[in-house]
Amino acid sequence: MDTAEAIVELARASTCLMLFLYYSYKQHQVHRYLASLRDYRVPDHPIYRETNLICPHYGFEVNIYLIFAILTARDLRILNVTMLCAVFFVAINLGVTADLTKKWLLERFPKQRPEIAQRKKMLCSIW
């Protein structure tokens, strides 16, 4: 590996590490908040308001897997194909769960239906 490739690899690894730590921390914040709830209600933690999502922690999880796909790529490829399959699996699995969560919230909390209905499920502007 020459110097230019080493610099690119170091930059990729450093960026992936920072993003991994960021998304892991945000996911931890949401999980900690959800664990602290003593009754069923529409989550109102600032992360939910900032992201306008029903399940932001699911989106964080997909991003973590995407970081792994980038980090484990070989020979300066952008993505590891095997890990990319894991990203799709996780995204589809959590996407279905987020869809069911939104439907459950709409049914369980009819007074907050307009607020719940306008939120995306797990990935901003995508799902």
C-alpha positions as protocol buffer text, in pm:
chain_id: "A"
residue {
  index: 1
  type: MET
  ca { x: 0 y: 0 z: 0 }
}
residue {
  index: 2
  type: ASP
  ca { x: 146 y: 334 z: -99 }
}
residue {
  index: 3
  type: THR
  ca { x: 119 y: 655 z: 101 }
}
residue {
  index: 4
  type: ALA
  ca { x: -187 y: 791 z: -82 }
}
residue {
  index: 5
  type: GLU
  ca { x: -382 y: 469 z: -24 }
}
residue {
  index: 6
  type: ALA
  ca { x: -279 y: 469 z: 342 }
}
residue {
  index: 7
  type: ILE
  ca { x: -406 y: 826 z: 383 }
}
residue {
  index: 8
  type: VAL
  ca { x: -738 y: 739 z: 219 }
}
residue {
  index: 9
  type: GLU
  ca { x: -775 y: 432 z: 442 }
}
residue {
  index: 10
  type: LEU
  ca { x: -693 y: 635 z: 753 }
}
residue {
  index: 11
  type: ALA
  ca { x: -946 y: 903 z: 656 }
}
residue {
  index: 12
  type: ARG
  ca { x: -1212 y: 640 z: 590 }
}
residue {
  index: 13
  type: ALA
  ca { x: -1145 y: 461 z: 917 }
}
residue {
  index: 14
  type: SER
  ca { x: -1143 y: 786 z: 1116 }
}
residue {
  index: 15
  type: THR
  ca { x: -1465 y: 909 z: 957 }
}
residue {
  index: 16
  type: CYS
  ca { x: -1635 y: 574 z: 1013 }
}
residue {
  index: 17
  type: LEU
  ca { x: -1525 y: 568 z: 1376 }
}
residue {
  index: 18
  type: MET
  ca { x: -1661 y: 918 z: 1441 }
}
residue {
  index: 19
  type: LEU
  ca { x: -1992 y: 836 z: 1270 }
}
residue {
  index: 20
  type: PHE
  ca { x: -2017 y: 504 z: 1453 }
}
residue {
  index: 21
  type: LEU
  ca { x: -1967 y: 675 z: 1788 }
}
residue {
  index: 22
  type: TYR
  ca { x: -2217 y: 949 z: 1701 }
}
residue {
  index: 23
  type: TYR
  ca { x: -2495 y: 710 z: 1588 }
}
residue {
  index: 24
  type: SER
  ca { x: -2427 y: 471 z: 1875 }
}
residue {
  index: 25
  type: TYR
  ca { x: -2457 y: 756 z: 2123 }
}
residue {
  index: 26
  type: LYS
  ca { x: -2780 y: 884 z: 1967 }
}
residue {
  index: 27
  type: GLN
  ca { x: -2923 y: 532 z: 1964 }
}
residue {
  index: 28
  type: HIS
  ca { x: -2823 y: 490 z: 2329 }
}
residue {
  index: 29
  type: GLN
  ca { x: -3001 y: 816 z: 2417 }
}
residue {
  index: 30
  type: VAL
  ca { x: -3324 y: 692 z: 2261 }
}
residue {
  index: 31
  type: HIS
  ca { x: -3302 y: 348 z: 2422 }
}
residue {
  index: 32
  type: ARG
  ca { x: -3231 y: 502 z: 2759 }
}
residue {
  index: 33
  type: TYR
  ca { x: -3530 y: 735 z: 2720 }
}
residue {
  index: 34
  type: LEU
  ca { x: -3762 y: 452 z: 2612 }
}
residue {
  index: 35
  type: ALA
  ca { x: -3647 y: 238 z: 2905 }
}
residue {
  index: 36
  type: SER
  ca { x: -3728 y: 524 z: 3143 }
}
residue {
  index: 37
  type: LEU
  ca { x: -4093 y: 547 z: 3034 }
}
residue {
  index: 38
  type: ARG
  ca { x: -4332 y: 411 z: 3296 }
}
residue {
  index: 39
  type: ASP
  ca { x: -4642 y: 414 z: 3077 }
}
residue {
  index: 40
  type: TYR
  ca { x: -4727 y: 386 z: 2710 }
}
residue {
  index: 41
  type: ARG
  ca { x: -4727 y: 724 z: 2537 }
}
residue {
  index: 42
  type: VAL
  ca { x: -4611 y: 890 z: 2220 }
}
residue {
  index: 43
  type: PRO
  ca { x: -4238 y: 951 z: 2272 }
}
residue {
  index: 44
  type: ASP
  ca { x: -4153 y: 1318 z: 2318 }
}
residue {
  index: 45
  type: HIS
  ca { x: -3777 y: 1312 z: 2368 }
}
residue {
  index: 46
  type: PRO
  ca { x: -3600 y: 1594 z: 2178 }
}
residue {
  index: 47
  type: ILE
  ca { x: -3454 y: 1343 z: 1931 }
}
residue {
  index: 48
  type: TYR
  ca { x: -3807 y: 1255 z: 1820 }
}
residue {
  index: 49
  type: ARG
  ca { x: -3891 y: 1621 z: 1766 }
}
residue {
  index: 50
  type: GLU
  ca { x: -3558 y: 1701 z: 1594 }
}
residue {
  index: 51
  type: THR
  ca { x: -3578 y: 1410 z: 1352 }
}
residue {
  index: 52
  type: ASN
  ca { x: -3959 y: 1404 z: 1316 }
}
residue {
  index: 53
  type: LEU
  ca { x: -3943 y: 1023 z: 1320 }
}
residue {
  index: 54
  type: ILE
  ca { x: -4146 y: 750 z: 1487 }
}
residue {
  index: 55
  type: CYS
  ca { x: -3842 y: 523 z: 1539 }
}
residue {
  index: 56
  type: PRO
  ca { x: -3520 y: 728 z: 1509 }
}
residue {
  index: 57
  type: HIS
  ca { x: -3322 y: 455 z: 1683 }
}
residue {
  index: 58
  type: TYR
  ca { x: -3403 y: 220 z: 1394 }
}
residue {
  index: 59
  type: GLY
  ca { x: -3256 y: 471 z: 1150 }
}
residue {
  index: 60
  type: PHE
  ca { x: -2947 y: 500 z: 1369 }
}
residue {
  index: 61
  type: GLU
  ca { x: -2913 y: 120 z: 1360 }
}
residue {
  index: 62
  type: VAL
  ca { x: -2929 y: 113 z: 980 }
}
residue {
  index: 63
  type: ASN
  ca { x: -2663 y: 387 z: 968 }
}
residue {
  index: 64
  type: ILE
  ca { x: -2439 y: 184 z: 1200 }
}
residue {
  index: 65
  type: TYR
  ca { x: -2463 y: -116 z: 967 }
}
residue {
  index: 66
  type: LEU
  ca { x: -2391 y: 108 z: 669 }
}
residue {
  index: 67
  type: ILE
  ca { x: -2078 y: 233 z: 846 }
}
residue {
  index: 68
  type: PHE
  ca { x: -1969 y: -129 z: 891 }
}
residue {
  index: 69
  type: ALA
  ca { x: -2024 y: -188 z: 518 }
}
residue {
  index: 70
  type: ILE
  ca { x: -1802 y: 108 z: 437 }
}
residue {
  index: 71
  type: LEU
  ca { x: -1538 y: 25 z: 696 }
}
residue {
  index: 72
  type: THR
  ca { x: -1499 y: -339 z: 593 }
}
residue {
  index: 73
  type: ALA
  ca { x: -1461 y: -266 z: 220 }
}
residue {
  index: 74
  type: ARG
  ca { x: -1132 y: -389 z: 74 }
}
residue {
  index: 75
  type: ASP
  ca { x: -899 y: -250 z: -191 }
}
residue {
  index: 76
  type: LEU
  ca { x: -1043 y: 103 z: -170 }
}
residue {
  index: 77
  type: ARG
  ca { x: -1390 y: -16 z: -270 }
}
residue {
  index: 78
  type: ILE
  ca { x: -1668 y: 194 z: -129 }
}
residue {
  index: 79
  type: LEU
  ca { x: -1879 y: -87 z: 23 }
}
residue {
  index: 80
  type: ASN
  ca { x: -1842 y: -446 z: 136 }
}
residue {
  index: 81
  type: VAL
  ca { x: -2113 y: -631 z: -57 }
}
residue {
  index: 82
  type: THR
  ca { x: -2173 y: -889 z: 216 }
}
residue {
  index: 83
  type: MET
  ca { x: -2223 y: -617 z: 476 }
}
residue {
  index: 84
  type: LEU
  ca { x: -2440 y: -425 z: 230 }
}
residue {
  index: 85
  type: CYS
  ca { x: -2673 y: -727 z: 229 }
}
residue {
  index: 86
  type: ALA
  ca { x: -2683 y: -700 z: 609 }
}
residue {
  index: 87
  type: VAL
  ca { x: -2773 y: -330 z: 573 }
}
residue {
  index: 88
  type: PHE
  ca { x: -3066 y: -420 z: 346 }
}
residue {
  index: 89
  type: PHE
  ca { x: -3178 y: -697 z: 581 }
}
residue {
  index: 90
  type: VAL
  ca { x: -3171 y: -468 z: 885 }
}
residue {
  index: 91
  type: ALA
  ca { x: -3339 y: -181 z: 696 }
}
residue {
  index: 92
  type: ILE
  ca { x: -3623 y: -403 z: 573 }
}
residue {
  index: 93
  type: ASN
  ca { x: -3669 y: -577 z: 907 }
}
residue {
  index: 94
  type: LEU
  ca { x: -3672 y: -256 z: 1109 }
}
residue {
  index: 95
  type: GLY
  ca { x: -3874 y: -78 z: 839 }
}
residue {
  index: 96
  type: VAL
  ca { x: -4156 y: -329 z: 876 }
}
residue {
  index: 97
  type: THR
  ca { x: -4139 y: -294 z: 1254 }
}
residue {
  index: 98
  type: ALA
  ca { x: -4142 y: 87 z: 1228 }
}
residue {
  index: 99
  type: ASP
  ca { x: -4447 y: 66 z: 1003 }
}
residue {
  index: 100
  type: LEU
  ca { x: -4628 y: -151 z: 1258 }
}
residue {
  index: 101
  type: THR
  ca { x: -4522 y: 85 z: 1538 }
}
residue {
  index: 102
  type: LYS
  ca { x: -4669 y: 383 z: 1355 }
}
residue {
  index: 103
  type: LYS
  ca { x: -4995 y: 197 z: 1294 }
}
residue {
  index: 104
  type: TRP
  ca { x: -5008 y: 95 z: 1661 }
}
residue {
  index: 105
  type: LEU
  ca { x: -4945 y: 452 z: 1778 }
}
residue {
  index: 106
  type: LEU
  ca { x: -5217 y: 587 z: 1548 }
}
residue {
  index: 107
  type: GLU
  ca { x: -5462 y: 333 z: 1685 }
}
residue {
  index: 108
  type: ARG
  ca { x: -5362 y: 364 z: 2050 }
}
residue {
  index: 109
  type: PHE
  ca { x: -5346 y: 746 z: 2068 }
}
residue {
  index: 110
  type: PRO
  ca { x: -5630 y: 890 z: 1855 }
}
residue {
  index: 111
  type: LYS
  ca { x: -5601 y: 1236 z: 2015 }
}
residue {
  index: 112
  type: GLN
  ca { x: -5243 y: 1267 z: 1886 }
}
residue {
  index: 113
  type: ARG
  ca { x: -5319 y: 1124 z: 1542 }
}
residue {
  index: 114
  type: PRO
  ca { x: -5226 y: 1442 z: 1346 }
}
residue {
  index: 115
  type: GLU
  ca { x: -4886 y: 1463 z: 1518 }
}
residue {
  index: 116
  type: ILE
  ca { x: -4815 y: 1092 z: 1468 }
}
residue {
  index: 117
  type: ALA
  ca { x: -4939 y: 1089 z: 1107 }
}
residue {
  index: 118
  type: GLN
  ca { x: -4700 y: 1364 z: 994 }
}
residue {
  index: 119
  type: ARG
  ca { x: -4392 y: 1183 z: 1130 }
}
residue {
  index: 120
  type: LYS
  ca { x: -4180 y: 962 z: 905 }
}
residue {
  index: 121
  type: LYS
  ca { x: -4113 y: 610 z: 1026 }
}
residue {
  index: 122
  type: MET
  ca { x: -3737 y: 566 z: 1060 }
}
residue {
  index: 123
  type: LEU
  ca { x: -3528 y: 736 z: 790 }
}
residue {
  index: 124
  type: CYS
  ca { x: -3580 y: 1104 z: 716 }
}
residue {
  index: 125
  type: SER
  ca { x: -3768 y: 1159 z: 389 }
}
residue {
  index: 126
  type: ILE
  ca { x: -3716 y: 796 z: 281 }
}
residue {
  index: 127
  type: TRP
  ca { x: -3937 y: 578 z: 497 }
}
